[in-house]
Amino acid sequence: MVVGLSTSRRKRREAPVSPGAGLVRFFEEVESIFEITPKQLLIISVVFVVSIALLNLLAR
């Protein structure tokens, strides 16, 4: 009976495998098609805001 208790205690000590562990490895291997720098993102955002403002003015 002592042997049965020691094996069950060993099973309880083992850490469970994290289900998200494979996702981290997957996303590290994926390469992006588009590389956008912060400067490019800022320029795109400003152009978008200005175009919306112009369309709003033209709609009046």
C-alpha positions in Angstrom: 0.0 0.0 0.0 2.9 2.4 0.6 4.0 1.9 -3.0 0.6 2.9 -4.3 0.6 6.1 -2.3 4.1 7.1 -3.4 3.2 6.8 -7.1 0.1 8.8 -6.7 2.1 11.5 -4.9 4.6 11.6 -7.8 1.8 12.1 -10.3 0.5 15.1 -8.3 4.0 16.7 -8.2 4.4 16.8 -12.0 3.5 20.1 -13.5 0.7 20.1 -16.1 1.6 21.0 -19.6 0.5 24.5 -20.5 -2.0 24.5 -23.4 -0.6 27.9 -24.7 3.0 26.7 -24.9 2.6 25.6 -28.6 1.0 28.9 -29.6 4.0 30.9 -28.5 6.3 28.7 -30.6 4.0 28.9 -33.6 3.8 32.7 -33.6 7.6 33.0 -33.2 8.0 31.0 -36.5 5.6 33.1 -38.5 7.0 35.9 -40.6 5.0 38.9 -41.5 4.4 39.9 -45.1 4.1 43.6 -44.3 6.7 45.4 -42.3 5.2 48.7 -41.1 7.4 51.1 -39.2 6.0 53.4 -36.6 6.7 56.4 -38.9 4.7 54.8 -41.7 1.8 54.0 -39.4 1.7 57.6 -38.3 1.7 58.9 -41.9 -1.1 56.5 -42.8 -3.1 57.6 -39.8 -2.7 61.3 -40.6 -3.7 60.8 -44.2 -6.7 58.8 -43.1 -7.9 61.4 -40.7 -7.4 64.3 -43.2 -9.3 62.4 -45.9 -12.2 61.8 -43.5 -12.2 65.5 -42.6 -12.2 66.5 -46.3 -15.0 64.1 -47.1 -17.0 65.5 -44.2 -16.5 69.1 -45.4 -17.5 68.1 -49.0 -20.7 66.4 -47.8 -22.1 69.6 -46.4 
